[in-house]
Amino acid sequence: MTSLDTTMRSSADPAKVKFYRIAVEGSRLIRSAWTEGRRPRETVTECASEQEAELKFEELRWKKLREGFACVADAAQAARGTVVLDVKVPNRCSAQAFDLSPDGRTIAVGTMLKDAYGAEIHLIDVATGHRRLIHAEPVGKRQTFVHAVHFDAVGERIVYALNEETRLFDPASGQTRILAQYREFQDADFNPFRARPSWDAARRRLLLFDTGDRVRILDALDALDAFDALDAFDQDWNEVFATSTERPSMRCWAGALSPSGKLMALCFTKGSRYKEDDPEVTEVEIWDIDRRNVLRRIPMDRKPHAIGFDPADTLLVANPESAEGPCAHSLETGELVWHFPHPYRTDRWATCYGWAYSPDGGTLAIGRRRDTDIVDAATRHSDPTFRCRPGDLGTGRTYTVRISADGTLVASGGDTGRIIVRKL
């Protein structure tokens, strides 16, 4: 007999928490609603079959998520694979621009208002699902796209990319500082949907795309040491590296810092895979930041959606367009080392929208369609514990995956607007 049971809590008002329980026992759908401190009101519906009851369970859970309820569980007591938070982010957001704080306690997510005019940044508490608006961009004549959101090393301030600007925001004081800015096709050729700011693993060095087709790396250690919030915005960050990305007939498509902060990858591309007279050419430069030179140029068959490194700084990892992979190239030889083949089709690789390594390098989390694939990084074998139940919409195209600094939680978000956090 089918048995499903979940209890959800409202995420809007922490002072007046509402609960909603949905359960399935065979063909019976059970619903209960109550406010904290009061008795539940229960409704039982007899469905035509167990399958219909399961379908109504998923539909009702999705409805309550859209209404602002969240599924939460105690992460400390949870078993591997258990969902500790399932929440629908507010406004119109694909949950691509979000981050999990280093301690795993908080999610920061950038959202957009109707038709992307106006934007908001919210904090979501992983333990309770409670969400709090901390910053709002006013509605103007131009659309406001939030491309990236990142916590700093201590989880107190937020670096976010809005259109072609990268900003530092301090929720405690409400202050905002612009770290880099450009205007696409005017003073730089970067695509803000691809060229996004990124940290190293320690969140000390920050990669930025700036005016004049410049890539800059700031060392944030001094700015993140013990100081009050006002000093953070008065103090200049130390620029440890800068270079031009202007190349003959090629465009800088994407970039990333290695986990150690010692290497940088810059992807350059030209042409189109659909034009015989102007074929697509893609090359990734691997830079030694401290020596300020290019260590290797790695050609790729297709331009990537995103690039990065493994935790040991030995592999260039990418998910090629259109939404395939991921794959890895050796930094020493430039050769393709491994990839994820499609389970059924021989003409393409497996579906991949995003990926992330655990800090120890033992686990690779891959954003697939609907769910996140958790694989052993050495064997690349998948853990079936993390697969969605049949009928569950999950996170849709799962573009963003984050793993907490202690490696115990994995958070995933995609185009359904849901963020799901599970125990690793």
C-alpha positions in Angstrom: 0.0 0.0 0.0 1.3 3.5 -0.9 2.2 5.6 2.0 3.3 9.3 1.6 3.5 11.9 4.3 4.9 15.5 4.5 4.3 18.4 6.8 4.9 21.9 5.5 5.3 25.2 7.3 4.7 28.7 6.2 7.8 30.7 5.4 6.4 34.3 5.5 5.8 35.2 9.1 8.0 33.6 11.8 5.8 35.0 14.5 2.7 33.2 13.3 3.7 29.8 11.8 1.1 27.9 9.9 1.4 24.1 9.2 -0.1 22.0 6.4 0.2 18.2 6.4 -0.5 16.0 3.3 -0.5 12.3 3.5 -1.5 9.3 1.4 -2.6 6.0 2.8 -3.5 3.7 -0.1 -6.2 5.5 -2.0 -6.9 8.0 0.8 -5.6 11.6 0.6 -5.4 13.2 4.1 -5.0 16.9 4.6 -4.5 18.8 7.9 -4.1 22.5 8.5 -3.3 24.3 11.7 -1.6 27.4 13.3 1.1 26.8 15.8 -0.4 26.1 19.2 -3.8 25.2 17.8 -5.5 21.9 16.9 -5.4 20.6 13.3 -8.4 20.6 11.0 -8.4 17.3 9.0 -10.0 16.5 5.7 -10.0 13.0 4.1 -10.7 12.3 0.4 -11.2 8.9 -1.1 -9.5 8.7 -4.5 -10.3 6.3 -7.3 -6.9 4.6 -7.0 -3.6 4.7 -5.3 -2.1 6.3 -8.4 -4.7 9.1 -8.3 -3.9 9.7 -4.7 -0.2 10.0 -5.4 -0.9 12.4 -8.2 -3.1 14.6 -6.0 -0.4 14.5 -3.3 2.2 16.0 -5.7 -0.2 18.6 -7.1 -1.2 19.7 -3.6 2.4 19.9 -2.4 3.3 22.0 -5.4 0.3 24.3 -4.8 1.3 24.9 -1.2 4.9 25.6 -2.2 3.6 28.3 -4.5 1.6 29.7 -1.6 4.7 30.2 0.5 4.9 26.9 2.5 8.1 24.9 2.7 9.0 21.3 3.6 11.7 21.3 6.4 13.5 18.6 8.3 16.3 18.5 11.0 19.6 18.3 9.0 21.4 17.0 12.1 19.1 14.0 12.4 18.5 13.4 8.7 19.8 10.3 6.8 21.7 10.6 3.6 19.5 11.8 0.7 16.8 13.2 3.0 15.3 16.5 1.9 15.9 19.0 4.7 14.4 22.0 2.8 12.1 22.2 -0.2 11.0 25.8 -0.9 9.6 27.8 -3.8 11.4 31.1 -4.2 9.3 34.3 -4.4 8.6 36.3 -7.6 9.7 35.3 -11.1 12.9 33.4 -10.6 14.5 30.3 -12.1 16.6 29.8 -8.9 19.7 30.1 -11.0 21.2 33.0 -9.0 21.5 31.6 -5.5 24.1 30.5 -3.0 24.4 28.4 0.1 26.3 30.0 2.9 29.5 28.3 3.9 28.0 27.0 7.1 24.9 25.6 5.2 22.5 27.6 7.4 21.3 30.2 4.9 20.4 30.5 1.2 20.7 33.9 -0.6 18.6 34.1 -3.8 18.2 36.8 -6.4 14.7 37.1 -7.9 13.1 39.3 -10.6 9.8 41.0 -10.6 7.3 40.8 -13.5 9.0 40.8 -17.0 12.4 41.3 -15.2 11.6 45.0 -14.3 12.8 45.3 -10.7 14.7 42.7 -8.6 14.9 41.4 -5.1 17.4 39.5 -3.0 16.0 37.2 -0.3 17.6 35.2 2.5 16.1 31.8 3.3 16.7 30.0 6.6 17.5 26.3 5.8 16.2 25.1 9.2 12.8 26.8 9.1 12.2 27.8 5.5 11.6 31.4 6.6 12.5 33.9 4.0 13.4 37.6 4.4 13.7 40.3 1.8 17.0 42.1 2.3 17.4 44.2 -0.9 15.2 45.5 -3.6 16.1 47.1 -7.0 13.6 49.7 -8.1 11.6 49.2 -11.3 13.1 51.3 -14.1 13.2 51.6 -17.9 15.7 48.8 -18.2 15.2 45.2 -17.3 17.1 44.0 -14.2 18.6 40.5 -14.5 20.3 39.0 -11.5 23.0 36.7 -12.9 24.8 35.6 -9.8 24.6 35.7 -6.0 27.5 34.7 -3.7 28.1 34.8 0.0 31.5 36.0 1.2 33.8 33.9 3.3 32.0 34.6 6.6 28.5 34.4 5.2 27.6 38.0 6.2 27.9 39.9 2.9 26.8 39.2 -0.6 28.4 39.7 -3.9 25.8 39.8 -6.7 25.8 40.5 -10.4 23.0 42.7 -11.7 23.1 43.2 -15.5 26.7 44.2 -16.2 27.5 45.3 -12.6 29.1 43.3 -9.8 28.2 44.6 -6.4 29.1 44.0 -2.8 26.1 44.3 -0.5 26.0 44.4 3.3 22.6 43.4 4.7 23.4 44.7 8.2 24.0 48.3 7.0 22.1 48.2 3.7 25.2 49.6 1.9 26.1 48.6 -1.7 29.4 49.1 -3.4 30.1 48.5 -7.1 33.2 46.3 -7.6 33.1 46.1 -11.4 30.9 47.4 -14.2 30.8 47.6 -18.0 28.2 48.1 -20.8 27.9 45.2 -23.3 28.9 46.2 -26.9 29.8 49.7 -25.6 32.9 49.6 -23.4 33.3 45.8 -23.3 32.3 42.6 -25.2 31.3 40.4 -22.3 28.0 38.7 -22.2 26.6 39.1 -18.6 24.6 35.9 -19.0 27.9 34.0 -19.3 30.7 36.1 -17.8 29.8 36.0 -14.2 31.9 36.7 -11.0 33.3 33.8 -9.1 35.2 33.0 -5.9 38.0 30.5 -5.2 37.1 27.8 -2.6 38.2 29.9 0.3 36.2 32.9 -1.0 39.3 35.0 -0.7 40.0 35.8 -4.4 37.2 37.1 -6.6 37.2 37.1 -10.4 35.5 40.1 -12.0 34.7 41.2 -15.5 35.2 45.0 -15.9 35.1 47.8 -18.4 37.6 47.9 -21.2 37.4 44.1 -21.7 39.4 43.6 -18.5 39.4 40.6 -16.2 40.4 41.5 -12.7 41.1 39.4 -9.6 40.6 41.0 -6.1 42.0 39.6 -2.9 39.3 40.1 -0.4 41.2 38.9 2.7 41.8 42.3 4.2 38.2 43.3 3.5 36.8 40.2 5.1 38.9 40.2 8.3 37.5 41.5 11.5 36.1 45.0 10.9 32.8 46.8 11.2 30.5 47.0 8.2 31.2 50.6 7.4 35.0 50.0 7.0 34.3 47.3 4.5 33.0 49.8 2.0 35.7 52.4 2.6 38.6 50.0 2.2 39.9 49.2 -1.2 40.4 45.5 -2.0 43.8 44.4 -3.1 43.9 43.8 -6.9 46.3 40.8 -7.4 45.8 40.4 -11.2 44.4 42.1 -14.3 44.6 41.4 -18.0 42.9 42.3 -21.2 40.6 39.7 -22.9 40.8 41.3 -26.3 41.8 38.7 -28.9 41.7 38.9 -32.7 38.2 37.9 -33.8 37.5 36.0 -30.6 35.2 36.9 -27.7 35.7 36.1 -24.0 32.8 33.8 -23.3 33.3 32.6 -19.7 35.9 32.5 -16.9 36.5 30.8 -13.5 39.0 30.6 -10.7 40.4 27.3 -9.5 39.6 26.2 -5.9 43.2 27.1 -4.8 42.9 30.6 -6.3 46.2 30.1 -8.1 44.8 29.3 -11.6 42.2 31.0 -13.8 40.5 29.7 -16.9 39.3 32.1 -19.6 37.2 30.7 -22.5 37.4 32.4 -25.9 35.1 31.6 -28.9 34.2 32.7 -32.4 32.0 31.5 -35.2 29.0 29.2 -35.0 28.5 25.4 -35.1 25.7 26.0 -37.6 27.7 28.0 -40.2 30.1 26.1 -42.6 31.7 29.4 -43.8 32.4 30.5 -40.2 32.8 27.4 -38.0 32.8 27.5 -34.3 36.3 27.7 -32.6 36.6 27.5 -28.9 39.8 27.7 -26.8 40.4 27.9 -23.0 43.4 29.7 -21.6 44.8 28.4 -18.3 46.5 31.2 -16.4 49.0 31.1 -13.5 47.8 34.1 -11.6 50.8 34.8 -9.5 53.3 34.3 -12.4 50.9 36.2 -14.7 51.4 33.9 -17.7 49.4 31.4 -19.7 50.3 27.8 -18.8 48.3 26.0 -21.5 45.7 26.6 -24.2 43.1 23.9 -24.4 40.9 23.6 -27.6 37.3 22.4 -27.1 34.9 20.9 -29.7 32.0 23.1 -28.4 31.8 26.2 -26.4 30.9 25.5 -22.8 27.9 26.8 -20.9 30.2 27.1 -17.9 33.8 26.2 -17.0 35.6 25.4 -13.7 38.2 23.2 -12.1 38.3 20.1 -9.9 39.3 20.7 -6.2 42.9 19.4 -6.9 43.5 21.9 -9.7 44.3 19.1 -12.2 41.3 19.2 -14.4 39.3 21.7 -16.5 35.7 20.8 -16.0 32.9 22.1 -18.3 29.3 21.4 -19.4 29.3 22.0 -23.2 26.3 23.5 -24.9 23.6 22.4 -25.4 23.3 21.3 -21.8 25.5 18.2 -21.9 28.2 16.6 -19.8 30.0 17.4 -17.7 33.4 16.6 -19.1 37.0 17.1 -17.9 40.2 17.9 -19.7 43.7 17.4 -18.2 45.4 20.6 -17.4 48.7 18.9 -18.1 48.0 17.5 -21.6 44.8 19.3 -22.6 43.2 15.9 -23.5 39.6 14.9 -22.7 39.9 12.6 -19.6 36.3 11.7 -19.0 32.7 12.6 -19.8 29.2 11.4 -19.0 27.7 9.6 -22.0 23.9 9.7 -22.5 22.3 6.6 -21.1 20.3 5.8 -24.3 21.5 8.0 -27.2 24.9 7.6 -28.8 24.8 11.0 -30.6 25.2 13.1 -27.4 26.3 13.2 -23.8 24.2 13.1 -20.7 22.1 16.1 -19.8 23.9 18.6 -17.6 22.9 22.2 -16.7 25.2 22.8 -13.8 27.7 21.0 -11.4 29.7 21.4 -8.2 32.3 19.4 -6.3 32.4 18.7 -2.6 35.3 20.5 -0.9 37.2 17.2 -0.4 36.8 16.3 -4.1 35.1 13.0 -3.4 31.6 13.9 -4.6 30.4 15.5 -7.8 26.9 16.9 -7.9 25.4 17.3 -11.3 22.2 19.3 -12.2 20.1 17.2 -14.5 16.5 17.5 -15.6 14.2 17.4 -12.5 16.9 16.3 -10.0 20.5 16.4 -9.0 22.8 13.4 -9.7 25.2 12.7 -6.9 28.1 10.7 -8.2 31.4 9.4 -6.8 34.0 11.6 -8.3 36.5 8.8 -8.8 34.2 6.1 -10.2 31.5 8.5 -11.5 28.9 6.0 -10.3 25.6 7.6 -9.4 23.8 7.3 -6.0 20.2 6.4 -6.6 19.2 7.8 -3.2 19.0 11.3 -4.6 16.7 10.6 -7.6 13.3 12.2 -7.6 10.1 10.2 -7.1 8.0 9.6 -10.2 5.6 12.5 -10.7 7.7 15.0 -8.7 8.6 18.1 -10.8 11.7 18.6 -8.8 14.0 21.4 -9.7 13.4 21.2 -13.5 16.4 22.2 -15.5 18.8 22.3 -12.6 21.2 25.1 -13.4 22.7 25.8 -10.0 24.2 23.3 -7.5 25.9 24.3 -4.3 27.6 22.1 -1.6 28.2 23.4 1.9 31.7 24.0 3.1 31.6 21.0 5.4 30.3 18.8 2.6 27.1 17.7 4.5 24.4 19.5 2.4 23.7 19.9 -1.3 21.4 22.6 -2.6 19.9 22.6 -6.1 17.8 25.1 -8.0 16.3 25.3 -11.5 13.6 26.6 -13.7 10.7 25.4 -11.6 11.6 28.0 -9.1 12.2 25.4 -6.3 15.4 25.1 -4.2 15.9 21.7 -2.7 18.5 21.0 0.0 19.4 17.4 0.8 21.7 15.7 3.3 24.9 14.3 1.8 
